[in-house]
Amino acid sequence: MPLALPLVKMLHVNLQLAAELDYDRDVLHGYINQNLSWLNICHEIAVTTVFNTIAQGEGIVFFLEGPGGSGKTFVYKMLLALV
């Protein structure tokens, strides 16, 4: 059985977790609605495929590659907002 974390570390870990979980769903919905129309067909296929895989609980690894400016970060942000 793992050793318990000291109280100071436990509070620090919990603060980090709380910060990660502190997001506004309305802001995320706004981001999705505002940017959904900017997805090109390749972006849409990638987002739909990854999101459907997550929704079905499948354990698949995806790699998104492309040259600079092709929209990789945009796709990542859209996926994170959707999830």
Secondary structure, DSSP 8 states (H G I E B T S, - for coil): ------HHHHHHHHHHHHHHH---HHHHHHHHHHHGGG--HHHHHHHHHHHHHHHTT----------TTSSHHHHHHHHHHH-
